Amino acid sequence: MNAVTSRSPFQGVRVTIETHRPFEEVLDSFRAQMGKTSIPDIVRLAVESPDETTYAREIETRYVGKSGFMIL
């Protein structure tokens, strides 16, 4: 199977924060604000959910962190 590459333009804002905190400490703080899940959890929820609206709500409730992001 060949890989397919696509490009999608987007607008964003780059935020730079200078700190004297150690990198690992900053990374740990960042990760603490992110939700976490796995592919099996996502698939299981898709099977259990009666509809797309419920599925989306449960993803937000269970797996999205305070930052609005999740590690998958």
C-alpha atoms as a printed R data frame, in Angstrom:
   type eleno elety resid chain resno       x      y      z
1  ATOM     1    CA   MET     A     1   0.000  0.000  0.000
2  ATOM     2    CA   ASN     A     2   1.385  3.403 -0.948
3  ATOM     3    CA   ALA     A     3   1.160  6.345  1.414
4  ATOM     4    CA   VAL     A     4  -0.958  9.308  0.361
5  ATOM     5    CA   THR     A     5   0.072 12.811  1.343
6  ATOM     6    CA   SER     A     6  -2.373 15.688  1.394
7  ATOM     7    CA   ARG     A     7  -2.032 19.304  2.421
8  ATOM     8    CA   SER     A     8  -4.709 21.452  4.005
9  ATOM     9    CA   PRO     A     9  -4.102 25.139  4.658
10 ATOM    10    CA   PHE     A    10  -5.126 26.453  8.076
11 ATOM    11    CA   GLN     A    11  -4.855 29.579 10.170
12 ATOM    12    CA   GLY     A    12  -3.280 29.437 13.564
13 ATOM    13    CA   VAL     A    13  -1.429 31.406 16.174
14 ATOM    14    CA   ARG     A    14   2.016 30.411 17.403
15 ATOM    15    CA   VAL     A    15   2.389 31.018 21.125
16 ATOM    16    CA   THR     A    16   5.890 31.209 22.588
17 ATOM    17    CA   ILE     A    17   6.471 31.183 26.333
18 ATOM    18    CA   GLU     A    18   9.941 31.543 27.772
19 ATOM    19    CA   THR     A    19  10.424 29.840 31.125
20 ATOM    20    CA   HIS     A    20  13.197 28.724 33.407
21 ATOM    21    CA   ARG     A    21  11.313 25.536 34.301
22 ATOM    22    CA   PRO     A    22  12.965 22.280 33.192
23 ATOM    23    CA   PHE     A    23  11.678 20.874 29.895
24 ATOM    24    CA   GLU     A    24  10.333 17.667 31.504
25 ATOM    25    CA   GLU     A    25   8.359 19.699 34.040
26 ATOM    26    CA   VAL     A    26   6.786 21.806 31.289
27 ATOM    27    CA   LEU     A    27   6.006 18.691 29.259
28 ATOM    28    CA   ASP     A    28   4.413 16.983 32.287
29 ATOM    29    CA   SER     A    29   2.245 20.061 32.920
30 ATOM    30    CA   PHE     A    30   1.184 20.140 29.279
31 ATOM    31    CA   ARG     A    31   0.308 16.442 29.257
32 ATOM    32    CA   ALA     A    32  -1.665 16.785 32.496
33 ATOM    33    CA   GLN     A    33  -4.074 19.116 30.672
34 ATOM    34    CA   MET     A    34  -4.645 16.685 27.808
35 ATOM    35    CA   GLY     A    35  -7.063 13.778 27.791
36 ATOM    36    CA   LYS     A    36  -5.900 10.324 26.795
37 ATOM    37    CA   THR     A    37  -7.477  7.333 25.072
38 ATOM    38    CA   SER     A    38  -6.701  4.426 22.781
39 ATOM    39    CA   ILE     A    39  -8.040  3.127 19.486
40 ATOM    40    CA   PRO     A    40  -9.772  0.171 21.226
41 ATOM    41    CA   ASP     A    41 -11.525  2.605 23.615
42 ATOM    42    CA   ILE     A    42 -12.709  4.756 20.691
43 ATOM    43    CA   VAL     A    43 -13.943  1.716 18.754
44 ATOM    44    CA   ARG     A    44 -15.704  0.288 21.818
45 ATOM    45    CA   LEU     A    45 -17.475  3.597 22.381
46 ATOM    46    CA   ALA     A    46 -18.532  3.729 18.716
47 ATOM    47    CA   VAL     A    47 -20.116  0.278 19.040
48 ATOM    48    CA   GLU     A    48 -21.851  1.184 22.314
49 ATOM    49    CA   SER     A    49 -23.183  4.577 21.193
50 ATOM    50    CA   PRO     A    50 -26.694  4.645 19.743
51 ATOM    51    CA   ASP     A    51 -25.977  7.626 17.460
52 ATOM    52    CA   GLU     A    52 -23.328 10.111 16.323
53 ATOM    53    CA   THR     A    53 -24.432 12.846 18.726
54 ATOM    54    CA   THR     A    54 -24.085 10.548 21.733
55 ATOM    55    CA   TYR     A    55 -20.731  9.301 20.469
56 ATOM    56    CA   ALA     A    56 -19.357 12.850 20.076
57 ATOM    57    CA   ARG     A    57 -20.654 13.879 23.505
58 ATOM    58    CA   GLU     A    58 -19.092 10.830 25.162
59 ATOM    59    CA   ILE     A    59 -15.736 11.439 23.444
60 ATOM    60    CA   GLU     A    60 -15.752 15.004 24.788
61 ATOM    61    CA   THR     A    61 -16.800 13.889 28.268
62 ATOM    62    CA   ARG     A    62 -14.517 10.876 28.673
63 ATOM    63    CA   TYR     A    63 -11.387 11.609 26.688
64 ATOM    64    CA   VAL     A    64 -10.863 15.305 25.910
65 ATOM    65    CA   GLY     A    65  -8.768 17.109 28.511
66 ATOM    66    CA   LYS     A    66  -9.055 20.584 30.029
67 ATOM    67    CA   SER     A    67  -7.034 21.961 27.133
68 ATOM    68    CA   GLY     A    68  -9.510 20.674 24.535
69 ATOM    69    CA   PHE     A    69  -6.970 18.136 23.255
70 ATOM    70    CA   MET     A    70  -6.448 14.422 23.742
71 ATOM    71    CA   ILE     A    71  -3.580 12.019 23.160
72 ATOM    72    CA   LEU     A    72  -4.637  9.149 20.961
